[in-house]
């Protein structure tokens, strides 16, 4: 299994949830939508629309980049995927909807998920609770990953 792919049992469960959500929202379950979502659900590397399009070209040669963008926008509207912004402002996407956070390497742009239970369970400060309706709270940490630090230091990759 590739390092950028989720386990098969998790994928099957995600696909079942996706299909049920689409039916409930009266979204047509087209072959292209299923394949775009399946590829995104399999990915652990937070691909961009362009990356998804490239990965799907073999199995869906008539799929346009515009269709990928429009499909991802529809999925995002229906809370089926999340958009992750990087420092270069390129949108990346994930199908992982459970509460988690991101660390982003400013050099190679790798995005890694992490969990921070103590942050998640901390109540919001009073002034934020008075502000209005908070939709979610998450953390994005920026830095330089170990691989990029090693390259900068002149170390050979392991």
C-alpha positions as CSV (number, residue, x, y, z in Angstrom):
1,X,0.0,0.0,0.0
2,X,1.3,3.5,-0.9
3,X,2.2,5.8,2.0
4,X,-0.4,8.3,0.7
5,X,-3.4,5.9,0.9
6,X,-5.8,5.2,3.7
7,X,-6.6,1.6,4.8
8,X,-9.3,-0.3,2.8
9,X,-11.7,-0.8,5.7
10,X,-11.7,2.9,6.5
11,X,-12.2,3.6,2.8
12,X,-15.2,1.3,2.6
13,X,-16.8,3.0,5.6
14,X,-16.1,6.5,4.2
15,X,-17.6,5.5,0.8
16,X,-20.8,4.2,2.5
17,X,-21.1,7.5,4.5
18,X,-20.5,9.5,1.4
19,X,-23.2,7.7,-0.6
20,X,-25.7,8.0,2.2
21,X,-25.0,11.7,2.5
22,X,-25.4,12.2,-1.2
23,X,-28.7,10.4,-1.2
24,X,-30.0,12.5,1.8
25,X,-28.9,15.7,0.1
26,X,-30.4,14.7,-3.3
27,X,-26.9,14.8,-4.9
28,X,-26.6,12.5,-8.0
29,X,-24.1,9.7,-7.4
30,X,-22.4,10.0,-10.8
31,X,-19.4,7.8,-11.6
32,X,-17.1,10.9,-11.7
33,X,-18.3,12.0,-8.3
34,X,-17.8,8.6,-6.8
35,X,-14.3,8.3,-8.3
36,X,-13.2,11.8,-7.2
37,X,-14.4,11.2,-3.7
38,X,-12.9,7.7,-3.6
39,X,-9.5,9.1,-4.7
40,X,-9.7,11.9,-2.1
41,X,-10.8,9.4,0.7
42,X,-7.9,7.1,-0.2
43,X,-5.3,10.0,0.0
44,X,-3.5,10.9,3.1
45,X,-1.5,13.7,1.5
46,X,-4.2,16.4,1.2
47,X,-4.1,16.7,-2.7
48,X,-4.9,19.8,-4.6
49,X,-7.6,19.7,-7.4
50,X,-4.8,19.5,-9.9
51,X,-3.2,16.5,-8.2
52,X,-6.6,14.7,-8.0
53,X,-7.1,15.4,-11.7
54,X,-3.7,14.0,-12.6
55,X,-4.3,10.9,-10.5
56,X,-7.7,10.3,-12.1
57,X,-6.6,10.8,-15.7
58,X,-5.9,7.1,-16.3
59,X,-9.2,5.8,-15.0
60,X,-11.3,8.8,-16.2
61,X,-9.6,10.2,-19.3
62,X,-12.5,12.5,-20.2
63,X,-12.5,14.1,-16.7
64,X,-11.8,17.9,-16.9
65,X,-10.0,19.9,-14.3
66,X,-13.1,22.2,-14.2
67,X,-15.2,19.2,-13.3
68,X,-12.8,18.4,-10.4
69,X,-13.0,21.9,-9.1
70,X,-16.8,22.1,-9.4
71,X,-17.2,18.7,-7.8
72,X,-14.9,19.6,-4.9
73,X,-16.9,22.9,-4.4
74,X,-20.1,20.9,-4.3
75,X,-18.6,18.4,-1.8
76,X,-17.4,21.2,0.4
77,X,-20.9,22.9,0.4
78,X,-22.3,19.6,1.6
79,X,-19.6,19.1,4.3
80,X,-18.2,16.0,2.5
81,X,-14.7,17.4,2.3
82,X,-12.6,20.1,3.9
83,X,-10.4,22.6,2.2
84,X,-7.0,23.1,3.7
85,X,-5.2,26.4,2.8
86,X,-1.4,26.4,2.6
87,X,1.0,29.4,2.8
88,X,1.1,29.5,-1.0
89,X,-2.7,29.9,-1.0
90,X,-3.2,26.7,-3.0
91,X,-6.3,24.8,-1.8
92,X,-5.7,21.2,-0.8
93,X,-8.6,18.9,0.1
94,X,-9.3,16.0,2.5
95,X,-12.2,13.7,3.1
96,X,-11.2,13.3,6.8
97,X,-14.1,15.1,8.5
98,X,-13.4,14.1,12.1
99,X,-11.8,16.8,14.4
100,X,-8.1,17.1,13.8
101,X,-5.4,19.8,13.1
102,X,-2.7,20.3,10.6
103,X,1.0,21.0,10.5
104,X,2.4,22.4,7.2
105,X,6.0,22.4,6.1
106,X,6.7,25.9,4.6
107,X,9.4,24.4,2.4
108,X,7.9,21.3,0.7
109,X,4.3,22.1,1.6
110,X,3.7,18.7,3.1
111,X,0.5,18.7,5.3
112,X,0.3,16.3,8.2
113,X,-2.8,15.6,10.4
114,X,-2.5,15.5,14.2
115,X,-4.8,15.3,17.1
116,X,-4.7,17.6,20.1
117,X,-7.4,16.4,22.6
118,X,-6.5,18.9,25.3
119,X,-7.0,21.8,22.8
120,X,-10.2,20.3,21.5
121,X,-11.7,20.0,25.0
122,X,-10.6,23.5,26.1
123,X,-13.6,25.9,26.3
124,X,-13.5,29.0,24.2
125,X,-12.6,32.3,26.0
126,X,-15.7,34.2,27.2
127,X,-15.2,37.1,24.7
128,X,-15.3,34.6,21.8
129,X,-18.5,33.0,23.2
130,X,-20.0,36.5,23.2
131,X,-18.8,37.2,19.7
132,X,-21.3,34.9,18.0
133,X,-21.7,31.4,16.6
134,X,-18.3,29.6,16.3
135,X,-18.5,27.0,13.6
136,X,-15.3,25.1,14.5
137,X,-11.9,25.6,16.1
138,X,-8.7,24.1,14.7
139,X,-5.0,24.7,14.8
140,X,-2.7,25.0,11.8
141,X,1.0,25.0,12.7
142,X,3.6,26.1,10.2
143,X,7.3,25.1,10.3
144,X,10.0,23.1,8.5
145,X,9.7,19.3,8.4
146,X,12.6,17.1,9.4
147,X,13.3,16.1,5.8
148,X,13.6,19.7,4.7
149,X,15.8,20.5,7.7
150,X,18.1,17.7,6.8
151,X,18.4,18.8,3.2
152,X,19.1,22.4,4.3
153,X,21.8,21.0,6.7
154,X,23.4,19.0,3.8
155,X,22.5,15.6,5.3
156,X,21.8,12.7,3.0
157,X,18.3,11.3,3.0
158,X,17.9,8.0,4.9
